[in-house]
């Protein structure tokens, strides 16, 4: 997400959350936020929880469920690139070019 998109997403989550609800912010969330609707948070008794995603904790059980066909993550993978194009893939993801949300890097075939 672009730096400028993050405050917008958080403000939208706050305004959309029901009274007494919980807003969870997981992962990297950088920068300062202008026009933060603290009044809405207070008046509607919202709880905000934050933290980094514990990816290593969940990676093995999620991968097992994907391999068994219980979970299909393909709906978020809209770009697949060879490993040697990783810098271009990161730039595409970072700038959200071509509506990029996830890039899968595949190793090149050995000959």
Phi, psi and omega in degrees: 000139177292149180310319182287339180282331187299311178299324179298315181297319179292317178299319179296319179297318179297315183289334182272342184288142178288158177302135181080005183279179182238131173256124178249127178245107185246132177103197184283130179218093189261165172088173177268152182243118175273154176056042178287125186280065182297329178299318178295321179298313182291310185295333182255010177053048180276149175250134177246122178246139182225166175157168177281152177286132179274065187301318183295327179294322186260349186301311183296309180295326178290318178299320177298318179292325176294315180296328178280352181083011180283333180231137177240102182274006188297340182293339179264350182265102181248357178224127176235126183229155173291153185304324182289354176257019181304316179301319178293321178296319178294318179298319179297315179296314184298320182268356182061029177297144179056032181055035184291125176245323178218142175236131174257126177260127181249135176295151178285149180293134175282143181256000000 
